[in-house]
Amino acid sequence: MKIPPYVIPVFLMIVFLIALGGVVYTIVIAVKGLLDLTVAIVGAAATLGGAIVTHSLTLHRDQLDAQRRLKQENYLQLLNQIDDVIRYPRRPSDNFSKIHLASWISGSEKVVLATQELLDASDPEARLRFLNQLVLAMRKDIGLDKLSSELKLEGIFLPLSEPDSLPQKQRR
């Protein structure tokens, strides 16, 4: 039996098309697997990146909270000693001086400057004005809202003087 001449090229073409189909199918499956792998890697990287950013932000927030607590403690100690500074301005205690020095480490520049101005003030009105500035600077430094401009600290510290020389607001 004689094979017609067109059968071999047709057979080779069919074999070639089947092989080509197998190669294309293998490539499609490989690309799909590679795409799935890429999606998994990107997803894992995004999750890991999100965790790293969250951890970093949490650490930063914790550090800011610790600094704020340190400032609050220092400022409370400073304010606890301020009565003597207002009443006896030329003799600040050693304890007050230590607390004031601690403000140089944990406090803002405005708090340090306001404390120095308070210590240098010579008359009672200036001391109360600088005390008001000090309290406002402390509040701002620890993140509290600003007080109303109508609120003053004038009536808190009574000067050591005779009752006749007190302003009308402070007489009772």
Secondary structure, DSSP 8 states (H G I E B T S, - for coil): ----TTHHHHHHHHHHHHHHHHHHHHHHHHHHHHHHHHHHHHHHHHHHHHHHHHHHHHHHHHHHHHHHHHHHHHHHHHHHHHHHHHHSTT---HHHHHHHHHHHHHS-HHHHHHHHHHHH--SHHHHHHHHHHHHHHHHHHTT-----TT--STTTS--SS-GGGS-GGG--
